[in-house]
Amino acid sequence: MAPSALPLGEPVPPSGELPTQALIGAEARDFGVYIHVPFCRVRCGYCDFNTYTAEELGGVSRSSYAGEVEKEMAIAERVLSGSPRQVSTVFFGGGTPTLLPVSDLAAMLDGVRSRWGLAPDAEVTVEANPDSVGERELAQLREAGVTRVSFGMQSAVPHVLAVLERTHDPDRIPIVVAAAKKVGLEPSLDLIYGTPGESLDDWRRSLDMALAQEPLHVSAYALIIEDGTKLARQIRRGEVPAVDDDLQADMYELAEERLASAGFEWYEVSNWSLRGEHPSRHNLSYWRDADWWGFGPGAHSHVGGVRWWNAKHPSAYASRLADGITPAMGREVLDEDTKRFERIMLGSRLREGLAISELEDSSVVAELIAESLVDGRAALQGRLVPTLRGRLMADAIVRRIAV
C-alpha cells in the first residue's frame, strides 16, 4: 500500500475534498483503513517499499508520528462527513509497525474508533517482525483492540534469511506464534519463495516449519527483484544468482500441495486460510474494489472510483500536515475502462472468481478451459476461476481476457 515510487496524477485540493460522485452510494460499500508505519530497523536488500531507517529520516521523530497520522485522520473525517459508516477493517503495515510503542498504535486505532467507529466484527491487523514483539507487547495489542497479527517469517532457513537480510532468528517463530495464540490474537505467517540460492528442500523446510505452528493464515509470495534495490544490484554484479522462474513455479506447486494437505484453502493466488475460514478481509477489500483510506507517507487510498497517494517522505508528509493541508500529492478519477480492467485483473486472482459477464469476448473462456487454465465447472456457473496451472499463469490469463 505504500510503494517506493508514486505516479503523477492530477492535483488534489489543499482541503483533500473529493469529487461529489465519489461519495454517492458510499453507505453500501465496505470502508477500511490502512495505516502505514514507514520505520524499519534495517533495510532489507529486496525491499522496495516506502520505508526508512533512523539514518534516512532526516530529522523526523518516530515519537511524533501518531500525532501526524491523527492530523490526517481529522482531514479524512471532514472529507467523509457526508458518508458516515463504520470501519470494517484496519491494517497497520510497513515498515515495521511494532517499532512504535504499542501505546502509539493504540492511539491511532482509537483515532479511527472515535471518528468512524469500528464494526462489531471489525478485523484489526498489525504486521510484526518476529524479533520486534514478545508476549507483553502482543497482549497489549490485543487489549487495544487488535484481532490479528501477521508475522514476517519469510523463511526458516538461515542462509535464505541472510540473502534477504532479515534480522530475526527462525527459532523466534514458534515463540511469537504461541504467544499470539495465548493472548487471543489470530496469527498469520508471511513467506517468500524463490530467493537466490534457495533450493526446493529449503522451501519445503520453511513450509513445514510454518505449518508446525498451526497458524490460521499463510501468505506465500514469489520474490520479485525490483530495480534499485540492493539485491538487484547484487544480481547484476553476479554476486548472487538470478531468480529461477521455473524453480519458483515448482515452489508454488509445493506450497499448494503442503498447505492443502494441512487443511488450508487458497482464496487469492498468494494467500491461504485454514479451512477457508480466516482470510484477510482487509486484503480482500482491495481485490473487491471496496473503499479504504490509507494514512501515512506514500500511502494510497481509494474511495468511490477516486484513487490518491500521499507525499512519500515522512518529512514532506509531516510538513504538509503542519501547514493544515492534505498530504495527498496526486490523484486519478478512474474511468469505466480502467475500472473494468482492474475488476478483471483482481477478480481473476480470486478463488471466488470473476463473473464471465464482465468479459467483452467470452469465447476466450472455452480456450482457457481447453488449456487447463480455468475451471470448467465454475465456468458453467458463470465464474472464471483459475486452476492451479492458471494461478501460475495469472498474468497471461489477464492479457487474454482484458480486451
Residue pairs with C-beta under 8 A, 6 or more apart in sequence:
1 34
1 36
1 91
1 93
1 294
1 299
1 300
2 36
2 38
2 49
2 50
2 93
2 95
2 294
2 296
2 297
2 298
2 299
2 300
3 48
3 49
3 50
3 298
3 300
4 48
4 49
4 50
4 226
4 228
4 298
4 312
6 298
6 309
6 312
6 329
6 330
7 309
7 330
7 332
8 330
9 308
9 309
9 329
9 330
9 331
9 332
10 330
10 331
10 332
10 333
11 330
12 308
12 326
12 328
12 329
12 330
12 331
13 326
14 325
14 326
15 75
15 78
15 79
15 325
15 326
16 75
16 76
16 78
16 79
16 325
16 326
16 328
17 79
18 79
18 303
18 304
18 306
19 306
19 333
21 304
21 305
22 303
22 304
22 305
22 306
23 80
23 82
23 83
23 303
23 304
24 304
25 304
26 80
26 83
26 85
26 291
26 303
26 304
27 83
27 84
27 85
29 290
29 291
29 304
30 88
30 89
30 285
30 288
30 290
30 291
31 85
31 86
31 87
31 88
31 116
31 290
31 291
31 292
31 293
32 87
32 88
32 89
32 90
32 91
32 282
32 285
32 290
32 291
32 292
32 293
33 87
33 89
33 90
33 91
33 112
33 292
33 293
33 294
33 295
34 90
34 91
34 93
34 282
34 292
34 293
34 294
34 295
34 296
34 299
34 301
35 69
35 90
35 91
35 92
35 93
35 97
35 108
35 294
35 295
35 296
35 299
36 50
36 93
36 94
36 95
36 294
36 295
36 296
36 297
36 298
36 299
37 65
37 92
37 93
37 94
37 95
37 96
37 97
37 99
37 100
37 296
38 50
38 51
38 52
38 94
38 95
38 296
38 297
38 298
38 314
39 51
39 52
39 53
39 54
39 57
39 62
39 65
39 94
39 95
39 96
39 99
39 100
40 47
40 51
40 52
40 53
40 94
40 95
40 96
40 99
41 53
41 96
41 99
41 129
41 132
41 167
42 53
42 165
42 167
43 51
43 53
43 56
43 165
43 230
44 164
44 165
44 166
45 163
45 164
45 165
45 229
45 230
45 231
45 234
46 164
46 165
46 192
46 195
46 223
46 225
46 226
46 229
46 230
46 231
47 229
48 226
48 228
48 229
49 94
49 95
50 95
50 297
50 298
50 312
51 94
51 95
51 96
52 60
52 95
52 313
52 314
57 314
57 315
58 313
58 314
58 315
59 315
60 314
60 315
60 318
62 99
62 100
64 318
65 100
65 104
65 314
66 100
66 104
66 105
66 107
66 108
68 317
68 318
68 321
69 108
69 111
69 295
69 296
70 107
70 108
70 111
71 321
72 295
72 296
72 310
72 321
72 326
72 327
73 108
73 111
73 112
73 115
73 295
75 326
76 115
76 293
76 295
77 115
77 116
80 116
80 293
80 303
84 116
85 116
86 116
86 117
86 118
86 119
86 122
87 112
87 116
87 117
87 118
87 119
87 122
88 119
88 121
88 122
88 123
88 281
88 285
89 122
89 123
89 124
89 125
89 281
89 282
89 285
90 109
90 112
90 118
90 122
90 123
90 124
90 125
90 282
91 124
91 125
91 127
91 282
91 283
92 105
92 108
92 125
92 126
92 127
93 127
94 127
96 127
96 128
96 129
96 132
97 105
97 126
97 127
97 128
98 105
98 126
98 127
98 128
98 129
98 132
98 133
98 137
99 132
102 137
102 140
102 141
102 144
105 126
105 141
105 144
105 146
106 140
106 141
106 144
106 145
108 295
109 124
109 144
109 145
109 146
110 144
112 118
113 145
118 124
118 145
122 147
123 147
123 148
123 280
123 281
123 282
124 145
124 146
124 147
124 148
125 146
125 147
125 148
125 149
125 150
125 188
125 280
125 282
126 141
126 146
126 148
126 149
126 150
127 149
127 150
127 152
127 190
128 149
128 150
128 151
128 152
128 176
129 151
129 152
129 166
129 167
129 168
130 151
130 152
130 153
130 168
130 169
130 172
130 173
130 175
130 176
131 167
131 168
131 169
131 172
133 141
133 149
133 176
133 179
134 176
134 179
135 179
135 182
135 183
138 149
138 176
138 179
138 180
138 183
138 185
139 183
141 149
141 183
141 185
142 183
142 184
142 185
146 185
147 185
147 186
148 185
148 186
148 187
148 188
148 217
148 280
149 180
149 185
149 186
149 187
149 188
150 188
150 189
150 190
150 217
150 219
150 280
151 173
151 176
151 177
151 180
151 187
151 188
151 189
151 190
152 166
152 190
153 170
153 173
153 189
153 190
153 191
153 206
153 210
154 160
154 161
154 164
154 166
154 190
154 191
154 192
155 161
155 164
155 166
155 170
155 191
155 192
155 195
155 198
155 202
155 206
156 170
156 173
156 205
156 206
156 208
156 209
156 210
157 170
157 198
157 202
157 205
157 206
158 170
159 197
159 202
160 195
160 197
160 198
160 202
160 206
161 168
161 170
163 195
163 196
163 197
163 198
163 231
163 240
164 192
164 195
164 231
165 230
170 209
173 189
173 209
173 210
173 213
174 212
174 213
176 187
177 187
177 189
177 213
177 214
177 215
178 213
180 186
180 187
181 187
186 216
186 217
186 278
187 213
187 215
187 216
187 217
188 215
188 216
188 217
188 218
188 219
188 280
189 210
189 213
189 215
189 217
189 218
189 219
190 218
190 219
190 221
191 206
191 207
191 210
191 218
191 219
191 220
191 221
191 255
192 220
192 221
192 222
192 223
193 203
193 206
193 220
193 221
193 222
193 223
193 248
193 251
193 252
193 255
194 222
194 223
194 243
194 244
194 247
194 248
194 251
195 223
195 243
196 231
196 235
196 240
196 241
196 242
196 243
197 240
197 241
200 247
200 250
200 251
200 254
203 251
203 254
203 255
204 254
204 258
207 254
207 255
207 258
207 259
208 258
210 218
211 218
211 258
211 259
211 262
215 274
216 273
216 274
216 277
216 278
217 271
217 272
217 273
217 274
217 278
217 279
217 280
218 259
218 264
218 271
218 272
218 273
219 270
219 271
219 272
219 280
220 252
220 255
220 259
220 270
220 271
220 272
221 270
222 248
222 251
222 252
222 270
223 243
223 248
225 231
225 232
225 235
225 242
225 243
226 232
231 240
234 240
235 241
235 242
235 243
249 392
252 391
252 392
253 388
253 392
255 272
256 266
256 388
256 391
259 266
259 272
260 266
263 274
263 275
264 272
264 273
264 274
264 275
265 272
265 273
265 275
265 276
265 351
266 272
266 351
266 391
267 273
267 276
267 279
267 284
267 350
267 351
267 352
268 279
268 283
268 284
268 287
268 349
268 350
268 351
269 349
269 386
269 391
269 394
271 279
271 280
271 283
273 279
273 280
285 292
286 292
286 346
287 346
287 347
287 349
287 350
288 346
289 302
289 339
289 342
289 343
289 346
291 302
291 303
291 304
292 301
292 302
292 303
293 301
293 303
294 300
294 301
294 309
294 310
296 310
296 317
297 310
297 311
297 312
297 313
297 314
297 316
297 317
297 327
298 309
298 310
298 311
298 312
299 309
299 310
300 307
300 308
300 309
300 310
301 307
301 308
301 309
301 328
305 333
305 334
305 339
306 331
306 332
306 333
306 334
307 331
307 332
307 334
308 328
308 330
308 331
308 332
309 328
309 329
309 330
309 331
310 317
310 327
310 328
310 329
311 317
311 320
311 327
311 328
311 329
312 329
316 327
317 327
320 326
320 327
321 327
334 342
340 358
341 402
343 354
343 358
344 354
344 358
344 359
344 398
344 401
344 402
345 398
345 402
347 353
347 354
347 355
347 358
347 384
348 354
348 384
348 386
348 394
348 397
348 398
348 401
349 386
349 391
349 394
350 385
351 385
352 383
352 385
353 375
353 378
353 383
353 384
353 385
353 386
354 383
354 384
354 385
355 382
355 383
355 384
356 362
356 365
356 379
356 382
356 383
356 384
357 382
359 365
359 384
359 401
360 403
361 403
364 400
364 401
364 403
365 374
365 379
365 384
367 400
368 374
368 384
368 390
368 397
368 400
368 401
369 375
369 376
369 379
372 387
372 389
372 390
373 386
373 387
373 389
373 390
373 393
373 396
373 397
374 384
374 385
374 386
374 387
374 390
374 397
375 385
375 386
375 387
378 384
378 385
379 385
384 401
386 394
386 397
390 397
